[in-house]
Amino acid sequence: MRRAMTTLLAAVVTGALLAGCGGAGGLDGDLVDDWAALPAPGPFTPAAGVCHEADFTDVVPLSAYQPVDCAAPHRVETVHVGAFPAARATPPASGSTELRGAFAECDGRASEYVGDEWRVGRLRLAVAVPSGPGWAAGSRWFRCDLTELTTVEAAATVVTRTGSLRDALRGASPLRLGCQRTRGGRGGAVGSLLPVECATRHDAEFVGVWRAPDLPYPSRDADWLPLYAGCRSVLARYVGVPNDADLRFRSGVVVRPPGAGRWRVGDRGVRCHLWLSDRTVTGSLKGAGPAGLPVRTR
């Protein structure tokens, strides 16, 4: 009798456990067939809208990718990530059509990101691409990176900053180029430009950006003539004076094209400055008209 009761109890417990496994919550008892399949592994692609502590590098291995929040100290900010054609077998070389196309895309996206033409600020745009092993693994991205500089002159260094550059040039900004004081160079030319407050006496002012056509990088005196003519047209619009033969007697012009390496990549944005070689002024000459920038008689 005792053995019979034991056998009956075991049967009841076993039946209850089986019933619980088979019917609770509408489950079918299979613990794995209802899970979503994991996606297939793919090549790495960096994110936009993040910042990086390290200086810019034009080739980025995965081991060097360590993004930080832009509220933390950083030196580079990724403003956009684009893609090369998937069928391309090798990384694009400097000066190639593909890399120039990538720079053009980055150029437009960077200006959208900061809220104005990025060259009107103390900023530098660069394009980063995957490393060789990354490219072999299938990565086809290009990264558009902005950095803040101490100056846009040759002696520029990268600023370690906090805070994003998003909308940084939408309105008044300490990043914007403005009035300048020149420092002498050879043969009466301008050596360098030092930013100053427009309320202080100065002899130069940033007037805008001229986009050069697809010309060779200037290496001879004659090659510079289109750049000077282009910047004079920008100067005339900025001040509000005629772009005629008298313009050269109203003001000199300081031309600051990108470097030869950036020119090969497709950067054609030339920064233009007016230059008063014979006097100094206080206040901006934007919109000053002929009275503010008269024709010099000598």
C-alpha positions in Angstrom: 0.0 0.0 0.0 2.8 2.4 0.9 4.6 1.5 -2.4 1.4 2.2 -4.3 1.0 5.7 -2.7 4.6 6.6 -3.5 4.1 5.6 -7.2 0.9 7.6 -7.4 2.5 10.7 -5.9 5.5 10.6 -8.3 3.1 10.3 -11.3 1.1 13.3 -10.1 4.2 15.5 -9.7 5.6 14.4 -13.0 2.3 15.2 -14.8 2.1 18.6 -13.2 5.6 19.6 -14.2 5.0 18.4 -17.8 1.7 20.3 -17.9 3.5 23.5 -16.6 6.2 23.3 -19.3 3.8 22.6 -22.1 1.0 25.1 -21.6 2.1 28.1 -19.5 1.7 31.5 -21.4 1.1 29.9 -24.7 4.7 28.7 -25.1 5.4 25.7 -27.2 8.2 24.3 -25.0 11.0 25.0 -27.5 13.4 27.5 -25.8 15.3 28.6 -29.0 13.1 28.5 -32.0 11.3 31.9 -31.2 14.6 34.0 -30.9 15.4 36.4 -33.7 18.4 35.4 -35.8 21.5 37.5 -35.1 22.6 39.7 -38.0 25.5 38.6 -40.1 28.8 40.4 -39.1 29.7 43.3 -41.4 32.5 45.8 -41.9 33.0 48.5 -39.3 31.6 52.0 -40.0 32.3 55.0 -37.7 29.6 57.2 -36.3 28.9 60.9 -37.0 28.3 63.5 -34.4 31.0 62.1 -32.1 34.4 63.6 -31.0 37.9 62.2 -30.6 40.7 63.1 -28.2 43.5 62.3 -30.7 44.7 64.5 -33.5 43.3 64.0 -37.0 44.7 61.2 -39.1 43.8 60.6 -42.7 44.0 56.8 -42.3 42.0 55.3 -39.4 42.7 51.8 -38.1 40.0 50.2 -36.0 42.3 50.2 -33.0 42.6 54.0 -33.1 38.8 54.5 -33.1 38.0 55.7 -29.6 35.2 58.3 -29.8 34.2 60.4 -26.8 31.3 62.6 -25.9 31.8 66.1 -27.3 31.3 67.6 -23.9 34.7 66.1 -22.9 38.0 67.6 -24.0 38.7 66.6 -27.6 40.6 67.8 -30.7 38.5 66.4 -33.6 34.7 66.2 -34.3 33.2 63.9 -37.0 30.4 65.8 -38.7 29.5 63.3 -41.4 30.2 59.8 -42.6 29.8 59.0 -46.3 30.6 55.9 -48.4 32.7 55.1 -51.5 31.3 52.7 -54.1 31.2 49.2 -52.7 32.8 47.7 -55.8 36.0 49.8 -55.5 38.9 47.4 -54.9 41.5 49.8 -53.5 41.5 52.9 -51.3 41.4 56.1 -53.4 44.7 57.9 -53.9 45.3 61.6 -53.2 44.0 63.6 -56.1 41.7 60.8 -57.4 38.2 61.6 -58.6 36.8 59.5 -55.7 38.7 61.3 -53.0 37.8 64.7 -54.5 34.2 63.7 -54.6 34.4 62.7 -50.9 35.9 66.1 -50.0 33.2 67.8 -51.9 30.5 65.9 -49.9 32.3 66.7 -46.7 32.7 70.3 -47.6 28.9 70.8 -48.0 28.0 68.7 -44.9 30.5 70.5 -42.7 29.0 73.9 -43.6 25.5 72.6 -42.9 26.7 71.2 -39.6 28.3 74.5 -38.3 25.6 76.7 -39.8 27.7 78.7 -42.3 30.6 78.2 -44.7 33.1 76.5 -42.4 36.1 78.5 -43.8 34.7 81.7 -42.3 35.8 80.3 -38.9 39.1 79.1 -37.4 38.3 75.6 -38.6 40.0 72.9 -40.7 38.1 70.1 -42.6 39.8 66.8 -43.4 38.7 63.5 -44.8 39.7 60.2 -43.1 39.5 56.8 -44.8 39.8 53.2 -43.5 43.2 51.5 -43.1 44.4 48.9 -45.6 43.2 46.0 -43.4 39.9 47.8 -42.9 39.4 48.3 -46.6 40.3 44.6 -47.3 37.6 43.6 -44.7 35.0 45.5 -46.7 35.0 49.0 -45.1 34.2 51.7 -47.7 33.4 54.7 -45.5 35.0 58.1 -45.5 34.8 60.4 -42.4 34.5 64.2 -42.4 36.3 65.7 -39.5 36.5 69.3 -38.3 39.1 70.7 -35.9 39.3 74.2 -34.3 42.6 76.0 -34.9 44.4 78.8 -33.1 44.6 80.7 -36.4 44.2 80.0 -40.1 47.7 81.2 -40.8 50.7 78.9 -41.3 51.5 78.7 -37.6 48.2 77.2 -36.7 47.9 74.6 -34.0 44.9 72.4 -33.0 42.8 73.6 -30.1 41.7 71.1 -27.4 38.1 72.2 -26.9 34.9 71.1 -25.1 31.4 71.3 -26.7 30.2 70.4 -30.1 30.8 72.5 -33.3 27.2 71.9 -34.4 25.7 75.4 -35.2 28.9 77.0 -34.0 28.9 79.5 -36.8 25.1 80.1 -36.9 25.3 83.8 -35.8 28.0 85.6 -33.9 30.8 83.4 -32.8 34.3 83.8 -31.4 35.4 81.3 -34.1 34.5 83.7 -36.9 37.3 85.5 -38.7 37.1 89.3 -38.6 39.5 92.2 -38.3 43.2 91.6 -38.5 46.5 93.4 -38.0 49.2 92.6 -40.5 52.8 91.7 -39.8 55.4 92.5 -42.4 56.9 90.1 -44.9 59.4 90.4 -47.6 59.3 93.1 -50.2 56.5 94.9 -48.6 54.1 91.9 -48.7 52.0 90.8 -45.8 53.8 88.1 -43.8 51.0 87.1 -41.4 47.7 88.2 -40.0 46.9 88.6 -36.3 43.2 88.6 -35.3 42.2 91.7 -33.3 38.9 93.3 -32.1 37.5 95.5 -34.8 37.2 98.4 -32.2 41.0 98.5 -32.1 43.1 100.0 -34.9 43.8 97.5 -37.6 44.7 97.4 -41.3 43.1 94.2 -42.6 39.8 92.4 -42.5 38.5 89.0 -43.6 35.9 89.6 -46.4 34.9 86.1 -47.4 35.7 83.0 -49.4 36.3 82.7 -53.1 35.9 79.2 -54.7 38.6 78.7 -57.3 37.8 76.7 -60.4 39.7 73.5 -61.2 43.1 75.2 -61.8 46.6 73.8 -61.1 48.0 74.9 -57.7 49.7 78.3 -58.1 53.5 77.9 -58.4 54.4 81.0 -60.6 53.4 84.6 -60.2 51.1 84.4 -63.2 49.2 81.5 -61.5 48.2 83.8 -58.6 46.4 86.3 -60.8 43.0 84.5 -60.9 43.1 84.1 -57.1 43.7 87.8 -56.6 41.0 88.7 -59.1 38.6 86.3 -57.4 39.3 87.8 -53.9 38.9 91.3 -55.3 35.4 90.4 -56.4 34.6 89.1 -52.9 36.1 92.3 -51.3 33.9 94.5 -53.6 30.7 92.7 -52.5 31.7 92.8 -48.9 32.4 96.5 -48.7 29.9 97.6 -51.3 32.2 99.2 -53.9 32.4 98.7 -57.6 34.6 95.8 -58.8 36.4 97.9 -61.4 39.9 99.2 -62.3 39.8 101.6 -59.3 39.4 98.8 -56.7 43.1 98.2 -56.5 43.5 101.9 -55.5 41.0 101.5 -52.7 42.5 98.5 -51.0 45.1 95.8 -51.3 44.1 92.1 -50.9 45.6 89.2 -49.0 44.9 85.8 -50.5 45.1 82.7 -48.4 44.5 79.5 -50.5 44.6 76.0 -48.9 47.9 74.2 -49.1 49.1 72.2 -52.1 48.1 68.9 -50.5 44.6 70.0 -49.7 44.3 71.5 -53.2 45.0 68.0 -54.7 42.2 66.6 -52.6 39.7 69.2 -54.0 39.8 72.0 -51.5 39.3 75.2 -53.6 38.1 77.6 -50.9 40.4 80.7 -50.9 40.1 82.9 -47.8 40.2 86.6 -48.8 41.2 89.7 -46.8 41.2 93.4 -47.6 44.5 95.2 -46.7 44.9 98.9 -46.1 48.6 99.4 -46.7 48.5 103.1 -46.1 46.3 103.5 -43.0 44.5 101.9 -40.1 40.8 102.0 -39.2 38.5 101.2 -36.3 35.4 99.3 -36.9 34.4 96.9 -39.7 34.3 98.0 -43.3 31.5 95.6 -44.2 28.9 97.6 -46.2 30.9 100.8 -45.8 30.7 101.7 -49.5 32.9 104.1 -51.4 33.0 106.6 -48.6 34.5 104.0 -46.2 36.9 102.7 -48.8 37.8 105.7 -51.0 40.1 105.6 -54.0 43.6 106.6 -52.8 45.0 109.5 -54.7 48.7 108.5 -54.2 
